[in-house]
Amino acid sequence: MGPFRETWTKAEVEAVIARGDPAELLYVPLVVSLDPPGRVWAEQICLRLAGHPSPDVRGNALLGLGHLARIFRSLHRRRVQPAIEAGLQDRDPGVRGHASSAAEDVAWYLGWVLAGREHTRGRPVCPR
């Protein structure tokens, strides 16, 4: 796919995933979360990539989940929360940083309190 473009079709996203090149894959979570065609599909893509071997791909997938929280004000908690919490414990500092951003987004937009981030309990939630 080449350099980052703001919009890709679902077919283009799937083609990048099928090729599996981390240099391309790292853009997928950003593309699907900044201009998502739908929450469920974009969330599933980000969750798929949150466990990728490449830290750049993993980190961007977690960041994408935070974008989706902001845009939709809804995520599948039983699936998303463990992914973000795992990212907070990732061996890579960049992944941990993106997971921290996602944790802040789900705390602010969804009111979630994640493991290890109990200090956010009682903080205000973004009004709709």
Order of alpha helices (4+ residues) and beta strands (2+ residues): alpha-alpha-alpha-alpha-alpha-alpha-alpha
